[in-house]
Amino acid sequence: MKTIQLPLKEEDIRNLHAGDAVLLNGTIYTARDAAHKKLVEMIENHEPLPFDLHGATIYYVGPTPARSGQVIGSSGPTTSSRMDPYVKTLAECGMKGMIGKGRRSDEVKQAIKDHEMIYFVCAGGVGALLSHCIIKREMVAFEELLAEAVTKLEVKDFPCFVGCDIDGNDIYDLEEEA
């Protein structure tokens, strides 16, 4: 298992391969479809973004409310393909990592190669366990979107697998070959 310190560094991205198990440590941002749409509209309108996308990793999650004494509620990944239409634009603005579940489109795989990015996958159904790896949460933007708002998370030993790497390899294709 590889331990990765976020934000992502170019050498980390180059040394990760589809299927690698990783533990992420550092800052990630949450955003789902509605937040992605707003971010892309801001970019298209040349408006300042609520956070710096350069080197950022975005987690596709809509966490549940935190119970008393918790930082965050259940925080399992959502289906990544819903964010596919927005990836190229965010990649052009410096995003380097994505975390979610499921396959990505050919266009996203090409953006991963073109912009030297990485796509991490987490197992669905383990949101309660993943929430224990989130040690800090801060609202960043679009609070009106509730669970889909953009938040900044600090994670410690957040477990994932590399889903798609910069060479175009896909963990889901590797499973079919086995």
C-alpha positions as CSV (number, residue, x, y, z in Angstrom):
1,M,0.0,0.0,0.0
2,K,1.3,3.4,-0.9
3,T,0.9,6.5,1.3
4,I,0.3,9.7,-0.6
5,Q,0.5,13.2,0.8
6,L,-2.0,15.7,-0.8
7,P,-1.9,17.9,-2.7
8,L,-0.7,15.5,-5.4
9,K,2.8,15.9,-6.8
10,E,3.7,15.1,-10.4
11,E,6.1,12.3,-9.3
12,D,3.3,10.7,-7.2
13,I,0.9,10.7,-10.1
14,R,3.5,9.2,-12.5
15,N,4.3,6.4,-10.0
16,L,0.7,5.3,-9.5
17,H,-0.9,2.5,-11.5
18,A,-4.4,1.2,-11.9
19,G,-5.1,-1.2,-9.1
20,D,-2.6,0.3,-6.7
21,A,-3.9,0.5,-3.1
22,V,-3.3,3.9,-1.5
23,L,-3.8,5.8,1.7
24,L,-4.4,9.5,1.1
25,N,-3.4,12.2,3.7
26,G,-4.0,15.9,3.4
27,T,-6.7,18.1,1.8
28,I,-9.5,17.1,-0.5
29,Y,-12.5,19.0,-1.6
30,T,-16.1,17.6,-1.9
31,A,-18.2,18.3,-4.9
32,R,-21.0,16.6,-6.8
33,D,-22.9,17.4,-9.9
34,A,-24.6,20.6,-8.8
35,A,-21.3,22.0,-7.5
36,H,-19.4,20.9,-10.6
37,K,-22.0,22.7,-12.8
38,K,-21.6,25.9,-10.7
39,L,-17.8,25.7,-10.8
40,V,-17.7,25.3,-14.6
41,E,-20.2,28.2,-15.0
42,M,-17.8,30.4,-12.8
43,I,-14.9,29.4,-15.0
44,E,-16.8,30.1,-18.2
45,N,-17.8,33.5,-16.8
46,H,-14.3,34.3,-15.8
47,E,-15.3,34.6,-12.1
48,P,-12.9,33.8,-9.3
49,L,-13.3,30.3,-7.9
50,P,-14.0,29.6,-4.2
51,F,-10.8,27.5,-3.9
52,D,-7.6,26.9,-5.9
53,L,-8.0,24.0,-8.3
54,H,-4.2,23.7,-8.9
55,G,-3.2,20.3,-7.6
56,A,-6.6,19.8,-6.0
57,T,-8.3,16.4,-5.5
58,I,-12.1,16.4,-5.6
59,Y,-14.1,13.7,-3.8
60,Y,-17.5,13.0,-5.3
61,V,-19.5,12.7,-2.1
62,G,-22.6,14.0,-0.4
63,P,-22.0,13.3,3.2
64,T,-24.8,12.8,5.7
65,P,-25.1,15.1,8.7
66,A,-22.6,14.5,11.5
67,R,-23.7,13.0,14.8
68,S,-22.7,14.6,18.0
69,G,-19.0,14.5,18.4
70,Q,-18.3,13.6,14.8
71,V,-16.6,15.7,12.1
72,I,-18.8,14.4,9.4
73,G,-21.5,11.7,8.8
74,S,-21.4,8.8,6.5
75,S,-19.2,9.8,3.5
76,G,-19.2,7.2,0.8
77,P,-18.4,7.9,-2.8
78,T,-21.1,8.7,-5.4
79,T,-21.1,7.5,-9.0
80,S,-18.4,9.4,-10.8
81,S,-19.8,9.3,-14.4
82,R,-22.3,12.1,-13.4
83,M,-19.2,14.4,-13.2
84,D,-17.7,13.4,-16.5
85,P,-19.0,16.4,-18.5
86,Y,-17.1,18.7,-16.2
87,V,-13.8,17.0,-15.9
88,K,-12.0,18.5,-18.9
89,T,-12.7,22.1,-17.9
90,L,-11.7,21.5,-14.2
91,A,-8.5,19.7,-15.4
92,E,-7.6,22.7,-17.6
93,C,-7.8,24.8,-14.4
94,G,-5.4,22.5,-12.6
95,M,-7.4,19.8,-10.9
96,K,-5.1,16.7,-10.4
97,G,-7.2,14.1,-8.6
98,M,-10.7,12.7,-8.4
99,I,-12.2,10.2,-5.9
100,G,-15.4,8.4,-6.6
101,K,-16.8,5.0,-7.7
102,G,-17.4,3.4,-11.1
103,R,-16.1,3.6,-14.6
104,R,-15.1,6.8,-16.4
105,S,-15.9,7.8,-20.0
106,D,-13.3,7.7,-22.7
107,E,-13.2,11.5,-22.7
108,V,-12.3,11.5,-19.0
109,K,-9.6,8.9,-19.5
110,Q,-8.2,11.1,-22.2
111,A,-8.3,14.2,-19.9
112,I,-6.4,12.1,-17.3
113,K,-3.7,11.3,-19.8
114,D,-3.6,14.8,-21.3
115,H,-3.4,16.6,-17.9
116,E,-1.5,14.0,-16.0
117,M,-4.2,13.4,-13.4
118,I,-5.3,10.4,-11.4
119,Y,-8.7,8.9,-10.6
120,F,-9.1,7.1,-7.3
121,V,-11.9,4.7,-6.5
122,C,-13.4,3.8,-3.1
123,A,-15.7,0.9,-2.4
124,G,-19.4,1.8,-2.2
125,G,-21.3,1.0,1.0
126,V,-18.4,1.9,3.4
127,G,-19.3,5.5,3.9
128,A,-19.5,5.1,7.7
129,L,-16.0,3.7,7.8
130,L,-14.6,6.3,5.5
131,S,-16.0,9.1,7.7
132,H,-13.5,8.0,10.4
133,C,-10.6,9.0,8.1
134,I,-11.9,12.6,7.8
135,I,-10.4,14.6,10.6
136,K,-11.5,18.1,9.7
137,R,-14.3,19.7,7.7
138,E,-14.8,23.3,6.6
139,M,-17.5,24.8,4.3
140,V,-16.0,26.4,1.2
141,A,-18.9,27.3,-1.2
142,F,-22.5,26.8,-2.3
143,E,-23.8,26.1,1.2
144,E,-27.3,26.3,-0.3
145,L,-26.6,22.9,-2.0
146,L,-26.6,21.3,1.5
147,A,-24.9,17.8,1.2
148,E,-23.7,18.8,-2.3
149,A,-21.9,21.9,-1.2
150,V,-18.2,22.3,-1.6
151,T,-16.3,21.5,1.6
152,K,-12.7,21.2,2.4
153,L,-11.7,18.0,4.2
154,E,-8.6,16.9,5.9
155,V,-8.1,13.2,5.6
156,K,-5.8,10.7,7.3
157,D,-5.1,7.3,5.9
158,F,-8.1,7.6,3.6
159,P,-8.1,4.2,1.7
160,C,-8.6,4.0,-2.1
161,F,-7.4,2.3,-5.2
162,V,-6.1,3.9,-8.3
163,G,-9.0,3.6,-10.8
164,C,-7.4,5.3,-13.9
165,D,-3.8,6.2,-14.3
166,I,-1.9,8.6,-16.7
167,D,-1.1,5.7,-19.0
168,G,-4.8,5.1,-19.7
169,N,-5.0,1.9,-17.6
170,D,-8.4,1.3,-15.9
171,I,-8.9,-0.9,-12.8
172,Y,-12.3,-2.1,-14.2
173,D,-10.5,-3.3,-17.4
174,L,-7.9,-5.1,-15.3
175,E,-10.7,-6.9,-13.5
176,E,-12.1,-8.2,-16.8
177,E,-8.7,-9.4,-17.9
178,A,-8.2,-11.5,-14.7
